[in-house]
Amino acid sequence: MLDILEETTASLPWTIRNKYVLMTGATNGIGLAAAHALAKNGARLGLIARNKDKAEACAARIRLESGLSHAHIDIFIADMSSMHSVRTVAEEILEACPRIDVLINNAGAFYDRRYWSEDHVEMTWALNHLGPFLLTTLLLSRLKENVESRIIFTSSHGHKMARNGIGYGDLDGSRLYGPFKRFLGGANLRYGETKLANLLYTVELAKRLQGTGISANCFDPGLVSTGFNMNNGMLAKMTMSCMKPFSRMPEKGAETLVWLAESTELTGQSGNYYKDLKIGNPSKAAQDLSSAARLWEISEQQISHILS
Ligand SMILES: NC(=O)c1ccc[n+]([C@@H]2O[C@H](COP(=O)([O-])OP(=O)(O)OC[C@H]3O[C@@H](n4cnc5c(N)ncnc54)[C@H](OP(=O)(O)O)[C@@H]3O)[C@@H](O)[C@H]2O)c1
C-alpha cells in the first residue's frame, strides 16, 4: 500500500502537506515562526531542541495558535554544539522517523567571548557549523530514500564579514578572541566565518548530492528581532533593543525559510543562497570552491577526531 502511495506521489508536484520537516532552533525566533507556518500549512514536524520543557511548550503553542490540536509534532533532545549529542539524536531520529522530507539547520548563535563546547571546540564553530554538518551527514541516507528532499541552512548576511574566507589554521579562534581582539571585531569575524561555512557547505553538499533528488540551499533572514545576541550580557541586550526598530519580526525573518521548504517552483534548485524570496549575492569568499572542498575535509577530520 505504501509503495503504491509512494509511486503515485512521486510524479506529483512538491507540496508541504504531510511532508516530514525536521528542524533545529525551532524553540525561539526565526525557527519558531517557521515551525508555526509549516504546521499551519500541513507539515508534520520534528523539533530538535536542547530544552525539553521549552520544546513541549512551543509544540503546545503551535497546536493552539494554528488551531490544529492534533498537529503532528515530535520532539528530539540534543545540544547541537556537542557531537556526541548530535550523533545520539540522529540515531533516535533514524529509529523513530521512517521518512524525512525536509531538514532545516537553523539553530545558531553569536558569542562575544570564547567558550568551549563539550568537545573542546570553539562554541560558535561547534554550534553554527560542526553540529549541522554532522547531523546532515548522519541523516542523508534517510533523505535519499525520497524522490525529492530538501536541506536548508539559515546563514546570514554576516558571512560577508569573513571577507578573507575561513581561517582554517585557527579554528579554535585564538586570533579572534584575544583580550582586546574580541571587542575589535574578532567575535564578529568568528560569527561571519561560521555563516560563511554554512554557504560553503551548501555549495559542496549540493555538488555531492547531484542526481540524488536532494537539494541543499541556504538563506539570509535579514536583521530579525529574536533572542539572537541576548546571551552576551547587558550591553548586548541594550544594543539589540536599540536595533529593534530596524529589525524584522520573526515571521518576516522566517518567510524565505518557509518558502524554501514549501515552494513547488524550487524543485531542482540547489546550491543557492537566497534572500527575500530570490537569489541573493554571496560574497566572493562564498564562491571559492576550493575552500568549500577544504571545509568538508577539515570538518570530517574534526568530527572523526572528536568521535573516535
Ligand atoms: N536574528 C537575526 O538577525 C539573524 C540574522 C541572520 C541570521 N540569523 C541566524 O538565524 C538562526 C536562528 O537565530 P534566531 O535569530 O532565531 O535566534 P534565537 O531566537 O536565539 O533562536 C536560536 C535557536 O537556536 C537554538 N539553540 C541555540 N543553541 C543551541 C544548542 N546548543 N543546541 C540546540 N539548539 C540551540 C535556540 O534554543 P533555545 O530556545 O533553547 O535557546 C533557539 O531555538 C541562527 O542560525 C542565526 O545565526 C539570525
The ligand as a Tripos MOL2 file, in Angstrom:
@<TRIPOS>MOLECULE
LIG
   48    52     1     0     0
SMALL
NO_CHARGES

@<TRIPOS>ATOM
      1 N1         18.2620   37.3260   14.2990 N.am      1 LIG1
      2 C1         18.9560   37.7730   13.2630 C.2       1 LIG1
      3 O1         19.0120   38.9970   12.9610 O.2       1 LIG1
      4 C2         19.6820   36.7940   12.3720 C.ar      1 LIG1
      5 C3         20.2680   37.2810   11.1990 C.ar      1 LIG1
      6 C4         20.9360   36.3910   10.3640 C.ar      1 LIG1
      7 C5         20.9950   35.0410   10.6930 C.ar      1 LIG1
      8 N2         20.4320   34.6040   11.8690 N.ar      1 LIG1
      9 C6         20.5070   33.1710   12.1610 C.3       1 LIG1
     10 O2         19.2060   32.6860   12.4090 O.3       1 LIG1
     11 C7         19.2830   31.4760   13.1540 C.3       1 LIG1
     12 C8         18.2150   31.4940   14.2290 C.3       1 LIG1
     13 O3         18.5230   32.5260   15.1450 O.3       1 LIG1
     14 P1         17.4280   33.4930   15.8070 P.3       1 LIG1
     15 O4         17.7340   34.8570   15.3500 O.co2     1 LIG1
     16 O5         16.0720   32.9560   15.6200 O.co2     1 LIG1
     17 O6         17.9220   33.4020   17.3340 O.3       1 LIG1
     18 P2         17.2190   32.8280   18.6450 P.3       1 LIG1
     19 O7         15.9070   33.4660   18.8460 O.co2     1 LIG1
     20 O8         18.2530   32.9930   19.7160 O.co2     1 LIG1
     21 O9         16.9930   31.2850   18.3250 O.3       1 LIG1
     22 C9         18.0890   30.3940   18.3010 C.3       1 LIG1
     23 C10        17.5730   28.9710   18.3200 C.3       1 LIG1
     24 O10        18.7170   28.0820   18.3420 O.3       1 LIG1
     25 C11        18.6030   27.2300   19.4830 C.3       1 LIG1
     26 N3         19.9160   26.8630   20.0300 N.ar      1 LIG1
     27 C12        20.8960   27.7050   20.4620 C.ar      1 LIG1
     28 N4         21.9260   26.9940   20.9440 N.ar      1 LIG1
     29 C13        21.6010   25.6850   20.8300 C.ar      1 LIG1
     30 C14        22.2530   24.4720   21.1600 C.ar      1 LIG1
     31 N5         23.4700   24.4480   21.7330 N.pl3     1 LIG1
     32 N6         21.6390   23.3070   20.8780 N.ar      1 LIG1
     33 C15        20.3910   23.2860   20.3090 C.ar      1 LIG1
     34 N7         19.7170   24.4080   19.9810 N.ar      1 LIG1
     35 C16        20.3240   25.5920   20.2400 C.ar      1 LIG1
     36 C17        17.8290   28.0450   20.4860 C.3       1 LIG1
     37 O11        17.3200   27.2100   21.5120 O.3       1 LIG1
     38 P3         16.7990   27.8190   22.9240 P.3       1 LIG1
     39 O12        15.3790   28.2630   22.6620 O.co2     1 LIG1
     40 O13        16.9140   26.6610   23.8430 O.co2     1 LIG1
     41 O14        17.7020   28.9690   23.2640 O.co2     1 LIG1
     42 C18        16.7660   28.6580   19.5870 C.3       1 LIG1
     43 O15        15.7710   27.7310   19.2830 O.3       1 LIG1
     44 C19        20.7180   31.3880   13.6630 C.3       1 LIG1
     45 O16        21.4150   30.4340   12.8840 O.3       1 LIG1
     46 C20        21.2920   32.7750   13.4070 C.3       1 LIG1
     47 O17        22.6720   32.7510   13.1760 O.3       1 LIG1
     48 C21        19.7670   35.4490   12.7080 C.ar      1 LIG1
@<TRIPOS>BOND
     1     1     2 1
     2     2     3 2
     3     2     4 1
     4     4     5 ar
     5     4    48 ar
     6     5     6 ar
     7     6     7 ar
     8     7     8 ar
     9     8     9 1
    10     8    48 ar
    11     9    10 1
    12     9    46 1
    13    10    11 1
    14    11    12 1
    15    11    44 1
    16    12    13 1
    17    13    14 1
    18    14    15 2
    19    14    16 1
    20    14    17 1
    21    17    18 1
    22    18    19 2
    23    18    20 1
    24    18    21 1
    25    21    22 1
    26    22    23 1
    27    23    24 1
    28    23    42 1
    29    24    25 1
    30    25    26 1
    31    25    36 1
    32    26    27 ar
    33    26    35 ar
    34    27    28 ar
    35    28    29 ar
    36    29    30 ar
    37    29    35 ar
    38    30    31 1
    39    30    32 ar
    40    32    33 ar
    41    33    34 ar
    42    34    35 ar
    43    36    37 1
    44    36    42 1
    45    37    38 1
    46    38    39 2
    47    38    40 1
    48    38    41 1
    49    42    43 1
    50    44    45 1
    51    44    46 1
    52    46    47 1
@<TRIPOS>SUBSTRUCTURE
     1 LIG1         1 GROUP 0 **** ****
